[in-house]
Amino acid sequence: MLKALGHPHRLRIYLRLIECCGAGNCCGTEAEYAACVGELGEDLDIAPSTLSHHVKELRQAGLIRVERNGQRIECAVNTQAIAQLRDLLAQLHGAAATKD
């Protein structure tokens, strides 16, 4: 997951998906994290083919779910992945704090 988020475009796309969350206050359902692939690319200056590649990489890393809904391709943040990342960062923070 961290490798996938290490690419600046993928990180920007992922952050765009979770934009609805304010600092320390996450949305409640995956539906609130969903966006159409076309909407994700707005204002990011990423070519559609490149955007598609990055969305595929985020999906393969388990960070997002992708679903076709008619002609729309919708992406949603995998909330379990957010929890895993949060737990990992908490562990890293705890380990770093004990070394100080």
C-alpha positions in Angstrom: 0.0 0.0 0.0 2.8 2.4 0.9 4.6 1.7 -2.4 1.4 2.5 -4.3 1.0 5.8 -2.4 4.6 6.6 -2.9 3.9 7.9 -6.4 2.8 11.5 -6.4 0.0 11.1 -8.9 -1.5 8.1 -7.0 -1.2 9.9 -3.7 -3.1 12.9 -5.2 -5.8 10.7 -6.6 -6.2 8.9 -3.3 -6.3 12.1 -1.4 -8.9 13.4 -3.8 -11.1 10.3 -2.9 -10.9 11.0 0.8 -11.3 14.8 0.5 -14.6 14.6 2.3 -12.8 13.9 5.6 -11.7 16.8 7.7 -8.7 16.6 10.0 -9.4 13.8 12.5 -13.0 13.4 11.3 -13.6 10.6 8.7 -16.7 10.0 6.8 -18.9 7.1 8.0 -19.6 5.0 4.9 -17.7 3.9 1.8 -20.5 5.5 -0.3 -19.3 8.9 1.0 -15.8 8.1 -0.3 -16.9 7.2 -3.8 -16.1 9.2 -7.0 -16.3 8.6 -10.7 -12.9 8.1 -12.4 -13.5 11.1 -14.6 -14.2 13.3 -11.6 -10.9 12.1 -10.0 -8.9 13.5 -12.9 -10.4 17.0 -12.8 -7.7 19.6 -12.1 -5.0 17.1 -11.6 -3.3 17.5 -15.0 -3.1 13.8 -15.5 -3.9 12.3 -19.0 -6.9 9.9 -18.9 -4.8 6.9 -19.9 -2.3 7.7 -17.1 -5.2 8.2 -14.6 -6.5 4.8 -15.6 -3.2 3.2 -14.9 -2.9 4.8 -11.5 -6.4 3.9 -10.5 -5.5 0.3 -11.5 -2.4 0.4 -9.3 -4.4 1.7 -6.3 -7.0 -1.0 -6.8 -4.3 -3.7 -7.0 -2.7 -2.4 -3.8 -6.1 -2.8 -2.1 -6.5 0.9 -1.4 -9.6 1.4 -3.5 -12.5 -0.6 -5.0 -13.5 0.0 -8.6 -17.0 -0.8 -9.9 -18.8 -0.2 -13.2 -22.1 1.5 -12.9 -23.6 1.8 -16.4 -21.1 3.9 -18.3 -19.5 5.3 -15.1 -16.6 3.6 -13.5 -16.8 4.4 -9.8 -14.0 4.3 -7.3 -14.4 4.0 -3.5 -11.8 4.0 -0.8 -11.3 0.7 0.9 -12.0 1.8 4.5 -10.2 -1.4 5.8 -7.1 -0.2 4.1 -7.3 3.2 5.8 -7.6 1.4 9.1 -4.5 -0.8 8.3 -2.5 2.3 7.3 -3.6 4.1 10.5 -2.6 1.1 12.7 0.8 0.8 10.9 1.5 4.5 11.4 0.5 4.3 15.0 2.9 1.4 15.5 5.7 3.3 13.8 5.0 6.3 15.9 5.1 4.2 19.1 8.3 2.5 18.1 9.9 5.9 17.3 8.7 7.4 20.6 10.3 4.6 22.6 13.7 5.1 21.0 13.8 8.8 21.9 
